[in-house]
């Protein structure tokens, strides 16, 4: 790819190892034997094995898609060990510009969605999953460092997929630009393809980001964009939810994945 989403082979290897560990005994510590059976076929010059000097700085997004794809393929076979699909995203935001005193700044945020539900419970709201470990940036820290007001941080209602167990919810974040211009970078995922449910569960909500300009004009961010924000512009983003587990019209507390797989489920 021309953009920085190419994934080095070690990144794909990490995704495969994560998938293997997700379905093996969690009490076994990581060791060489866990991964000895894993073989990767990575065509040279492809997204997962690019030729230098292909840009790779944003490869985390691709690693997450690889991980989700592998787990999605395994989930119908071992639904008792895996969750429905998580949002599996890390929404990367970056703001850069100049403060009123002339000093320059660059500040970024890593924003999560919801995890998938599983056979014994709901998904977790707003949490980093699979091969990521991004931490939350407090609103106060952002506001102290940049001319931006955080107008809202909230759980996104009804964004987790419906099911016997609900998918984890995404979040809502709203930012108002107090001074500008600023350069704004948005690297999102799941704007067109939702996190799928498992064993009859429904998919989670898609990601949505809208820029409302000071003059009232609305611009929908399709997924990835670099643009300029000015004073009075407002950015509203809603991250995706995780998939649900089990048919949503069942309320049997004894429901388990094995019952669904064997066709023993009754509404």
N, C-alpha and C positions, 0 to 999 in steps of 0.2 A: 504494500500500500504506500501511497505517497505520504500519507499522514503517519503519526508516530504510534500506530496501533499494532505494528508488527511485533511478534512474540518470539523471543529467543528460545532455543530448544530447552534450556533449563527451566523456563517458565512453564512450558507445556508439561515437562517432567513433573514439576511441582503440582500441577493440576491433576495429573494422573495418580500421583502418590496420595494426594488428598482423597480422591475418589476411592482408592483401594482401602485406605484407613477408615473411611466412613462405613464400610460394610464388614470390617473385620472386628474381632474381639477388642473392645476398648481397653481392656486390662493388659493387653500386650504392649509393652513399650516400643517406641519406634526403634527399628534396627534394620540392618541390611537384608535380613531374611524376609521382612515384610514386603520388600519391593523387588526382590530378585526375579520374580516371575513377570514383571512388567516389561514389555517391549514396545517401543514407539517407532512408528514409521512416519517420518517427517520429510516430505518432499523438499528438496533444496530449491530455494527461490520462492517459497510459498509464504503465506502469512505466519506459519508456525516455525519456519526455518529460513529466514530471509538472508539475502546476500548483503554484505557490508557495501555501502554505508547506510543501509535502510534505517530510518528513524524508529526507535523502539521505546521512547520515554513513557508513552501512555499504554504500555503493554498490559497493565493490570486489568483493563477493561476486557481485553481478549482472553487473558488467563481465566477470568471469571466466567466468560461465555463457554470456554472449553470445559471448565469444571461443571457448570450447570448441565451442559450437553451430556457429559459422561454419566452424571448422577441421574439425569432424566432417562437415560437408556437402561440403567440398572434398577430404577425404582419399581417398575412393574414386576420385576423378578423377586425382589426382596423388599416389599412395601413395609414390612414390620421393622426394618432397620433404617429406612430412610424417611425423610420428610417430603412433603410436597415441595415444589420448587420455591426457593426463596426469591426475593427481588434480585439478589445477587448483583447489586450495583454499588459503586462508590461514586456518587455525583461529585465531581471535582469542580469547584468554583475558584476563580482567581480574579481579584480586583487590583488594578494598578493605576497609580496617578500621582498627583502632587497635592500636598496639604496647603492650607492657607498661608503657612509660614514659609513656603517654598521647598520644604523637605519632601522627598519622594517616598513612596511606599508600595509594597506588593504584599497582599494578604490573601490567603487561600483557605478554603474549607473543604472538608471531606464529609459528605452527607449520606446517610444510609437509608435503606427502606426496611421492609418487614421480612421476617423469616417465614418459611413454610410451616404449616401445621403438621402434626404427626399423629400416630394412632392412639395416643393417650392424652393429647392436649393441644391447645391453640398454639399458633406461631407466636413469636416474640415481636413486639412492636419496636420499630426503629433500632435495629441492631446490625452491626457488620457481620457478615456470614462468610463461609467458605475461606477463600485464600486472602482475606484482608483483615486488617486490624486497625483501621482508622479510628481516631478518637474525636470526641466532640470539642468544637471550639466555642467557649462561652460567648454569649452575645456581648457581654461587657468588654471582653478582650477585643473583639472586632470593632466595637464602637469607639474604644479608646485609641485604636491604631489607624482608623480610616474615617473619612467623612460620610459614614453610612449609619442609618438608624435601622435597627432590627425591629420591625413593627409587629412581627408575630412569629412565634415558634409553637407549634401545636401538633398533636396526633391527628392524622388525616382520617376522618370518619369513614367507615364502610370501605376502606381501601384493601383490607384483607379479603381473600377469596372466601366465599360462603362454603360451608360444609358441616359435617357432624362436629368437626373442630375447625375453628376459624383461622385463616391465615393471619400472620402478623401485619399490623398496620404500618403504612408509611408515615411521612410527616409533612407538615406544611411550614414553609419558611417564606417570610415576606420582608424585603429590604427596600428602603427608601434612600435615594442618593441625595445627600445634603449639599454637595459641592462637586463640581466636575470641570472638565470631562474626565471620565475614568475609562480605562480599557477593561472590558469584562469578558472573561473566558468561561464557557459553560460546556462541560464534557459529561453528557448524560447517557443513560441507557434505558431500555424498556419503554420507549415512547411509542412503539408499534407492536411489540410482542410481549404479552403479559407472562407472569410467572404462572405456570399451569398447576392445577390441583392434582391430587392423587387419589386413587380408589373412589372416584366419583365426586371429589371435591371440585369447586369452581375456581377459575383463575383469579388472581389479584388484579387490582386496578392498574392501568397504565400510568406512566409518569407524565406530568404536565408542567410546563414552564411557560409563563406569559410575561412579557415586558410591556408595561403600560407607560407610554411616554408622557411627559409633562403636559402635552397638548391633547391627551386623551386617546391617542392612537395606540392600538394593541398589536403586538407582534408575538406570534407563537413560535417558540423555539422548538425546532423539530427534534433535535437531539444534541448536536454539537455546534457551537458558534463562537466566534470572536467578534465582538461589536463594541461600540462606544456608548457609554451611559452619561447622561447629563443631569444637572440639578433638577430635581422634581420627578425623575423617572422612578418607577417602582417595579421591582422584580418579584413575581410570585411563583414559587415552585412547589410542586407536590410530588413526593417520591412514591414509587410503586409499592404495592403490598405483596405479601407472599400468598401462595396458593392454599386453598382449603383442603381438608382431608376427610374423605367419606361423604356420601350423599347428604345434602343439607336438610333433607326432610326426615332424617332419622334422629331419634333422641335416646336411643338405647344406651345406657351407661356401660353396658358390657361389650359394646362394639369393639372389635379388634380387626386388624388388617387381614388376618387369616380368614375370618368369617366373610369379609368382602371378597377376597380372592376365590374362595370356594363357592361363592354364590349362595351362601346361607343367610344373607342379609334380608330382613323383612322391613318394609317401611312402617 
